[in-house]
Amino acid sequence: MVGKTTDKHFAAGIQDYTSRIGHYLPFELVVIPELKATKNLSEEQQKQQEGELILKQLQGSDHVVLLDEHGRSLRSVEFARWMEQKQQAVRRLVFVIGGPYGFSPAVYDRCNEKISLSPMTFSHQMVRLVFTEQLYRACTIIKGEPYHHE
């Protein structure tokens, strides 16, 4: 994800879900530092520079999934089944949360899939909390635990 989580309430929730996810599978949050002096950069220049930093974190065999408003929408149970399939098929699954302006064309070219968390727009800070909760929820669904009610 691009930039650290600055809201202490979101950060606490993200930390909580991250530690819970760790009980089910290897999981790591990688924070790409926010760019400095962005006042002199256009949105496109900012996306391009952030994109270069994102791409440096990726390995050639990674299955890259962008959290993107134009991605495929999945219900929580569908996301859990998708996760289960990916765990069997790929070596390293990487989810990417971009900066406030989204992704560069180079990052879109590198991705394997795009998933949307909602048709609504959330701050990129909030998306982190929503996503970590959904990832935790998927883990509990896969294990048949009672966290998810349907």
Salt bridges, closest charged atoms under 4 A:
ASP16 OD2 - ARG20 NH2 3.07
GLU44 OE2 - LYS47 NZ 2.97
ASP62 OD2 - ARG92 NH2 2.75
GLU69 OE2 - HIS70 NE2 3.30
GLU84 OE1 - ARG81 NH1 3.22
GLU113 OE2 - HIS63 NE2 2.67
GLU113 OE1 - ARG72 NH2 3.53
GLU113 OE2 - LYS86 NZ 2.95
GLU133 OE2 - ARG137 NH2 2.83
GLU150 OE2 - ARG75 NH2 2.77
GLU150 OE1 - HIS148 NE2 3.04
